[in-house]
Amino acid sequence: MSHPVHPSLTRPVLFGGAERELAILEGTLIAALLFGVGLHGLTVAIAALIAFGVHPLLVLAAKNDAQMFRIYLRSIAHQDAYLARAHPSAPAFRCLPWPPL
């Protein structure tokens, strides 16, 4: 027996179409530029470049994979856990028959 699942339970949480963490980081950077540095022509231009140049790229990335940033951070945190390849002198892996004899 199957039950319907509401789409809000499976849909990722996005801010403005971008991943939540990256959108918060982007907004904080824009606010720091505008309010921390000051309202100058250059800072407004850089903030506009971030808002209208970087944000559409974040939205495009979120359309492809809504958890890309989290997966990237997890892979960076665990990159020492597994070697990318075996050592050249490592013995070859042998598959055992199943069920064991």
N, C-alpha and C positions, 0 to 999 in steps of 0.2 A: 504494500500500500504506500503510495507516495503522497506527500503533502507539499503544497506550494510554499515556496520560500520568497519572502519579500525582497525585492532587488536591493534595498538599502542594506541588507545584511551581507551581500556579496560584493557590492560596489565599493571601490577604494575611496578613502577620504582625500579629496583634492581641494586645494585652494586656488580658485581662478583657473582651474584646469591643470595645474601643476602639482607635483608632490608637496605634501604639507610642509615638510622640513625645509625643502628648497625654497618654497614660496615665502616662508617666514624669514629665512636667511636673506632672500632678495629684498623683502620689505624692510628689514632691519638695516640692510646696507643702504638702501635709498633714503631712509629716514636719517641715518647717520650722516650721509652726504649733505642732505638738505638742511638739517637742523644743527648738526654738530659742526660742520665746516662753515656753513653759511650759504645764503642765497646769492651766489655769484653765477655769472653766465656759464662758466666752465662746469661747476658742480651741477647745475640744472641740466646741462647737456649730457653729462655722464649719467645722471639719474634717469634721464629720458632714454638714453641708450640702453641702460639696464632694463628699464620698464618695457620698452618697445622692441628691443633687440634680443635680450636674453630670455625674457619671459615666454615669447612664442616658441623658442627652442625647448624650454622646459615643458611646455604644453605638448609639443610634438613628441618629446621623449616619454612623457606620461601616457600618451596614447598608445605607444608601442609596448611599454611595460610600466605599470603604475607603481611598482616597488623596486625600480632599478637602483635608486640611491641606497636603499636599505640593503639590498643584495651586494652592492659594491662595498659598502662599509663592512658588512659581515665577511666578505672575501678578504678584505684588507686585514681584518682582525685575526683571521684564521689562516693566513697564508703560510705561516711556519708549521702548521699542523701536518700538512701533506706536501710531499715533494711533487714537483711538476712531472717528474719522470723517475724511474728507478735508477739506481746507481749502475754503471756499465758492468760491474763485476757481480751484481746481484744474481742469485740463481733464478732460473726461469720458473714461472708459475705453472704448476701442473694441475689440471682439472682431474678430480677424482670421480669415479663413476658413482652414480646414485641409483639405487641405495647402495651403501657400502657393502662390499662382499665379505 
